[in-house]
Amino acid sequence: MNADIDRILEHEESKEFTFKRKMCKTLSGNNLWYLTVTSHCDDNAQKKKRGIVVTSRCHPGETNGSWMMRGFINFIVSSAEEAKLLRDNFIFKIVPMINPDGVINGN
């Protein structure tokens, strides 16, 4: 998941509207990352956008959640007209792995 996110952030087009931030440290000391994906616009338009929160891997054994999140992230940062429309109208806050400790420990 980290490699996928880093690849997206290195892409010239998607790094204009995709931002990675650290939400916190987990109990095991791992970083909990989140992405913000939205188109740039003036402050008034930005304030009118509604937020959408998307999370995955709350339960570490739900490996299919990572694949679903990968597909969602790849779509929302793509050049598809639908993705552009969504970025123009919403602010996406994405937590790709909400329980990294459980995933890392193999629970």
Protein Blocks (a to p, Z undefined) as FASTA:
>chain_A
ZZmmmmmmmpmklmmmgccddfbdcfkopacddddddddddfklmmmpccddddehkblk
lmmlmmmmmmmmmmmmmmbfklmmmmmmpccdddfblblmlmmnoZZ
